[in-house]
Structure formats: C-alpha cells, structure tokens
Amino acid sequence: MAATRKRQALLEKMAEKKEKAIADFVERWQKKEMAKINKAMSRKK
C-alpha cells in the first residue's frame, strides 16, 4: 500500500511540474507573440 501511495505522490508532483512548465512556456510564447503584434502595429503608424 505504501508503494502505491508513494507512486501516486510522485505522479502528482510530476503532473504539477508539467503544468508549471506548460504555463511558463505559454507565458513566454504569448509575450513573444505580443511583441510581434506590437512591432507590426507600430510600423504602420
């Protein structure tokens, strides 16, 4: 039983790390995209 709980805890930790990594990636990507959009908009002015 203890092994199952331990494995479950590790899986939960892994899932949390994965979610955080995805969130960080999305945030960086959004910043890049916004920079591109802002650049394109400022050229037209």
C-alpha positions in Angstrom: 0.0 0.0 0.0 2.8 2.4 0.9 4.4 1.9 -2.5 1.1 2.8 -4.3 0.8 6.0 -2.2 4.4 6.9 -2.9 3.9 6.4 -6.6 0.7 8.4 -6.6 2.5 11.3 -4.8 5.3 11.2 -7.4 2.9 11.2 -10.2 1.1 14.2 -8.7 4.4 16.0 -8.3 5.3 15.2 -11.9 1.9 16.5 -13.1 2.4 19.7 -11.2 5.8 20.2 -12.7 4.5 19.5 -16.1 1.6 22.0 -15.7 4.0 24.7 -14.4 6.4 24.1 -17.4 3.5 24.4 -19.8 2.2 27.6 -18.1 5.8 29.1 -18.3 6.1 28.1 -22.0 2.7 29.6 -22.8 3.6 32.8 -21.0 6.9 33.2 -22.9 5.2 32.4 -26.2 2.4 35.0 -25.5 5.0 37.6 -24.7 6.8 36.9 -28.0 3.6 37.0 -30.0 2.5 40.3 -28.4 5.9 41.8 -29.1 5.5 40.7 -32.8 2.0 42.3 -32.9 3.1 45.5 -31.2 6.1 45.7 -33.6 3.8 45.2 -36.6 1.3 47.8 -35.3 4.0 50.4 -34.6 5.4 50.1 -38.1 2.0 51.2 -39.6 1.7 54.4 -37.6 
